[in-house]
Amino acid sequence: MKKNIFLFGAALVLVSSNVHSAEEKKSPWKTSAELGYVSTSGNTNTETLIFKFDTAYEIEKWKHQAHFEILNTKADDANTPDKELVTTADKMLVTAQSDYKFTPRDYFYGLLSYEDDKFSGFEYQAKLGLGYGRKIILTDQHELDGEIGPGYRNFKVDNAPDSEDEALLRLAGKYLWKISDNSQFNQDLIADFGEDQDEWKSITGIKSNINKTLALKFTYTVKYLDVVPVGNDNYDRETAATIVYTF
């Protein structure tokens, strides 16, 4: 039930952002899809394809963003007589965030995320947060956003009878460097300090445009949980090379 609530909330963010689209001469939408190769290590050790989808809608004082990614692969099991196919990676991540800008640099945000990773030791992890953000740096080449606010995490450990929840303090820094008209670098650092568990996530990426709609993108993601289920690693790492189609 709780999983459905978070997914329904993400859908509401996307639907609500479509209300004023007809009023703008220039489309406020920016949408992209990614497909490419990813190598993972930690709780999942595999090489496979990954699919990501991002959409953003910005008008006047509002900005809505949503992100979806899925990774699923199967491989032959050499330990079985018929080399049966077994799942070696199975992950889905959905995030959504809405910002309300009350000055050119300051904004309030609301966010939610839902992660289902079969190899993490958790059946699912869902987060909800509110807070304050500020554009610390805002130039033609460089942008740096800082965010802080309280949050809530609900999660269920594999084979546990019940789910658990805790309050959070969220800190985030998002840096963008427009190296040239055709390339950019980004670095995101996100920390969730919980009552029982702390989580750190770093996303480093560089993107180079091939033409107006296609780009090549490389990303390196590191996720750290200080408390994990027995038998699981604290660190998860992903190295990805993808083709990005923007429309």
C-alpha positions in Angstrom: 0.0 0.0 0.0 2.8 2.5 1.0 4.6 1.7 -2.3 1.5 2.6 -4.3 1.1 5.9 -2.4 4.6 7.0 -3.4 4.2 6.0 -7.0 0.8 7.8 -7.1 2.4 10.9 -5.7 5.0 10.9 -8.5 2.2 10.6 -11.1 0.5 13.6 -9.5 3.6 15.8 -9.9 3.8 15.0 -13.6 0.1 15.5 -14.2 -0.1 18.8 -12.4 2.8 20.2 -14.3 0.9 19.9 -17.6 -1.9 22.4 -16.6 -0.4 25.5 -18.2 1.5 24.1 -21.1 -0.8 25.4 -23.8 -0.3 29.0 -22.5 3.4 29.1 -23.5 4.6 29.9 -27.0 7.9 28.3 -26.2 7.6 24.8 -24.8 8.4 24.7 -21.0 9.1 21.0 -21.3 12.6 19.4 -21.5 12.6 15.7 -21.9 15.3 13.1 -22.5 15.7 9.4 -22.7 19.0 7.5 -22.2 20.0 4.0 -23.2 23.5 2.5 -22.7 25.9 0.2 -21.0 26.4 0.1 -17.3 28.9 -1.8 -15.1 27.9 -2.3 -11.4 29.8 -3.4 -8.3 28.9 -3.9 -4.7 25.6 -5.7 -4.0 25.2 -6.3 -7.8 28.2 -7.2 -10.0 27.2 -7.2 -13.6 27.5 -5.6 -17.0 24.3 -4.8 -18.8 22.0 -2.2 -20.4 20.4 0.6 -18.5 17.4 2.8 -19.5 16.8 6.3 -18.0 14.0 8.8 -18.6 14.0 12.5 -17.4 11.5 15.2 -17.8 11.3 18.7 -16.5 8.6 21.4 -16.8 9.4 25.0 -15.8 7.0 28.0 -16.0 7.1 31.3 -14.0 8.0 30.4 -10.4 7.5 26.6 -10.7 9.8 23.9 -11.8 8.8 20.2 -11.8 11.3 17.3 -12.5 10.9 13.6 -12.6 13.5 10.8 -13.2 13.0 7.1 -13.9 15.6 4.4 -14.4 15.5 0.7 -14.8 18.2 -2.0 -14.9 17.4 -5.7 -15.4 19.5 -8.5 -16.7 19.6 -12.3 -16.7 22.6 -14.6 -17.3 23.3 -18.3 -17.6 23.9 -20.0 -14.3 26.9 -22.3 -14.7 26.0 -24.1 -11.5 22.8 -25.6 -13.0 22.8 -28.6 -15.5 20.9 -26.7 -18.2 22.6 -23.3 -17.5 19.2 -21.8 -16.5 18.8 -18.1 -16.8 19.0 -16.3 -13.4 18.5 -12.6 -12.6 21.8 -10.9 -11.9 20.4 -7.3 -11.7 16.9 -5.9 -11.0 16.6 -2.3 -10.1 14.0 0.4 -10.5 14.3 4.0 -9.3 11.6 6.8 -9.5 12.2 10.3 -8.2 10.2 13.5 -8.5 10.8 17.1 -7.2 8.9 20.3 -7.4 10.5 23.7 -6.7 8.7 27.0 -6.0 11.0 30.0 -6.6 10.2 33.0 -4.3 13.3 34.9 -5.5 15.5 34.4 -8.5 18.0 32.5 -6.3 15.8 31.0 -3.5 13.2 28.3 -3.6 11.2 25.8 -1.6 11.2 22.2 -2.7 9.2 19.0 -2.2 10.5 15.6 -3.3 9.8 12.0 -3.2 11.7 8.9 -4.3 11.0 5.1 -4.6 13.7 2.5 -5.1 13.2 -1.2 -5.6 16.6 -3.0 -5.9 16.3 -6.8 -5.5 20.0 -7.1 -4.7 20.3 -4.4 -2.0 18.9 -6.4 0.9 15.8 -4.1 1.0 12.5 -5.0 -0.5 12.0 -1.2 -1.1 13.1 2.2 0.1 10.8 5.3 -0.2 11.6 8.9 0.8 9.6 12.1 1.2 11.1 15.5 1.9 10.5 19.2 2.1 13.0 22.0 2.4 14.8 25.2 1.3 17.2 25.6 -1.7 19.4 28.4 -2.9 21.4 29.0 -6.1 24.7 29.8 -4.4 26.4 30.3 -7.8 24.4 31.4 -10.9 26.5 32.5 -13.9 26.4 31.6 -17.6 29.0 28.8 -17.1 28.5 27.7 -13.5 25.5 26.8 -11.3 25.6 25.6 -7.8 22.5 24.7 -5.8 22.4 23.9 -2.1 19.4 22.3 -0.4 18.5 21.5 3.2 15.4 20.2 4.8 13.6 17.5 6.9 12.4 14.2 5.4 10.9 10.8 6.0 12.1 7.4 5.0 10.0 4.2 4.9 11.8 0.9 4.0 11.4 -2.8 4.3 14.3 -5.3 4.7 14.0 -8.5 2.7 12.1 -11.2 4.7 11.3 -8.8 7.5 7.7 -9.1 8.8 7.1 -5.3 8.8 8.4 -2.1 7.3 10.3 0.5 9.2 10.4 4.3 9.1 12.6 7.1 10.4 13.0 10.9 10.2 15.7 12.4 8.1 17.8 15.5 7.6 18.7 16.0 4.0 21.6 18.0 2.6 22.3 18.3 -1.1 24.7 20.1 -3.4 24.2 20.2 -7.2 26.9 21.6 -9.4 26.8 22.3 -13.2 29.6 23.5 -15.3 28.9 24.4 -18.9 32.3 23.7 -20.4 31.3 24.8 -23.9 28.2 25.1 -26.1 28.4 21.3 -26.6 29.6 19.9 -23.4 28.9 20.1 -19.6 30.0 18.6 -16.3 27.8 17.9 -13.3 28.5 16.8 -9.7 25.7 16.0 -7.3 26.2 15.1 -3.6 23.3 14.0 -1.5 23.3 13.1 2.2 20.4 11.7 4.2 21.0 11.6 7.9 18.5 9.3 9.6 17.7 8.3 13.1 19.1 4.8 12.5 20.8 5.0 9.1 22.8 7.5 7.1 23.0 7.5 3.3 25.5 9.3 1.0 25.2 9.4 -2.8 27.6 11.0 -5.4 26.7 11.3 -9.1 29.5 12.5 -11.4 28.7 13.0 -15.1 30.0 14.6 -18.3 27.9 15.0 -21.4 29.0 15.9 -24.9 26.5 16.8 -27.7 26.7 15.0 -31.0 24.0 17.2 -32.5 20.9 19.1 -31.3 19.1 16.0 -30.2 21.8 13.4 -29.5 24.5 13.4 -26.9 27.1 11.0 -25.4 27.1 10.8 -21.6 29.3 9.2 -19.0 28.4 8.9 -15.3 29.9 7.4 -12.2 27.6 6.9 -9.2 28.6 5.8 -5.7 26.0 5.1 -3.0 26.9 4.4 0.6 24.7 3.1 3.5 26.3 2.9 6.9 23.8 0.2 8.1 22.9 -2.6 5.7 21.2 -6.0 6.0 23.5 -8.9 7.0 25.5 -10.1 4.0 25.2 -6.9 2.0 27.9 -4.4 1.0 27.8 -0.8 2.3 28.9 0.5 -1.1 27.2 0.3 -4.5 28.9 1.7 -7.6 27.7 2.2 -11.2 29.7 3.2 -14.2 27.6 4.1 -17.3 28.0 5.2 -20.9 24.8 6.2 -22.5 23.3 7.8 -25.6 20.9 10.6 -24.7 18.1 11.6 -27.0 16.5 15.0 -26.1 13.0 15.9 -27.4 
